[in-house]
Amino acid sequence: MREKRDLRGIPQILPV
């Protein structure tokens, strides 16, 4: 999984 940040700077975890 990869941790990516949204445009608002919100950390989101993507199943990549």
C-alpha positions in Angstrom: 0.0 0.0 0.0 1.1 3.5 -0.6 0.5 6.6 1.4 -0.5 9.5 -0.7 -1.7 13.0 0.3 -4.8 14.6 -1.1 -5.0 18.2 -2.5 -6.0 19.3 1.0 -2.9 17.6 2.5 -5.0 14.7 3.8 -3.0 11.5 4.1 -4.8 8.7 2.2 -3.7 5.1 1.9 -4.0 3.6 -1.6 -3.9 -0.1 -2.3 -1.0 0.1 -4.7 
